[in-house]
Amino acid sequence: MDVDLDGLFSLNGSYDYDENYEYKDDFDHRHANAAWIHIWFSLLTVLGLLGNGLLMAALGLKRKSTWTVSDAFVFNQGIADILLLVTLPFWAAQASQACGWCFAGVLCRINGAVFNLNFFCGVLLLVCICLDRCISIVHDRVLLSAKKPKLTLICCVVVWGLSLVLSIPDWLFNADFKEPPPAKTLCIFRHPRKSVHWLKFSRICHHMLGFVLPAATLIVCCSWVLLQLNRSVKGFQKHRYFVTVTTLVVAFLLCWVPYNVALMVDTSRSERKADSTSGGSLEVALLVTSAIGCVHACLRPVLYLVLSSNFRNWCISMLRCTTADAEGSLCELGVGCDARADRSQEQQQQQQEEEQRVPMTDCVADQQQQVPSAPC
């Protein structure tokens, strides 16, 4: 039997793999980034609205006559956090949609401004809390009190006004930028080449008034109060309030310091670029650090739940469908009239100790009178 192998060995053509073969990467980094951004912001929105909603409900159901200065500051911080959380779904939609930013340009400006508005309100209100605590503990004076609500109102109005002024650059330079056809529309911070000096001035104000000076004030106040408390033997309430405020300060710095450091690097590079849009690793750093900063809006209610017994008892009573009205500050920051209550508790403790000493001295005197005198 003859086997014809001519057809098998007659294929002498060569195949150029380098020219005709096209390798397609199955893993697209842009899609991966869009996926984790969408999941992250969606999770922060749900958890943050639940936590801040519970905190605002506790303050809203509390009687206005029992509100303290601490409650007023926490209420304003909650408003700023809720405003930020409402804007997160827009950023998640930009990352997940094929068209990118599919909303109006006005929403782009609002979202960018609200992001910095939350940051400025948070740090400035925290500075007010730390300054009042520092003065009340170190100098034994009360600046803010529930008996003078106008002063507290003025502080809150000044904080919101200064935050709005510092957020003006975001209203001016945030816009929906359309990239070349393969890419998509993005809502970014972009300025024209002629306004580089204005950008530099606004960034310096942002770094100094929003980060460097407030952070230095928070660290100095906490260190000063800690030294004062270490010298004093008594004052358990002051130590407890100090732990609460210090924990809030540390949480704020951990969430927002990375973003501000990345923004400082972007500011130094923007002086040598035609626009302020970052690229490469710096763009990823700004994205990741801003996502970390948004965690603070969800973390603060959790810290109040762990550190504040009044807020924890209110939540437990609400789950049990019972009514409970917290005495004093709901979040126990020790600001304003809380400091007076703190000192009154210390005075009561001192009076009790003095009352316990008085009977002991009387007993000693009676024993001395009962001892017969020696005969002459």
Buried (B, 14 or more C-beta within 10 A) or exposed (E): EEEEEEEEEEEEEEEEEEEEEEEEEEEEEEEEBBEEBBEBBBEBBEBBBEBBBBBBEBBEEBEEEBBBBBBBBBBBBBBBBBBBBBBBEBBBBBBBBEEBBEBEEEBBBBBBBBBBBBBBBBBBBBBBBBBBBBBBBBEEEBBBBBEBBEEBEEBBEEBBEBBBEBBEBBBBBBBBBEEEEEEBBBBBBBBEEEBBEBBBEBBEBBBEBBBBEBBEBBEEBBEBBEEBBEEEEEBEBBBBBBEBBBBBBEBBBBBBBBBBEBBBEBBEEBEEEEBBBBEEEBBBBBBBBBBBBBBBBBBBBEBBBEBBEBBBEBBEBBEEEEEBEBEBBBBBBBBBBBBBBBBEEBEEBEEEEEEEEEEEEEEEEEEEEEEEEEEE
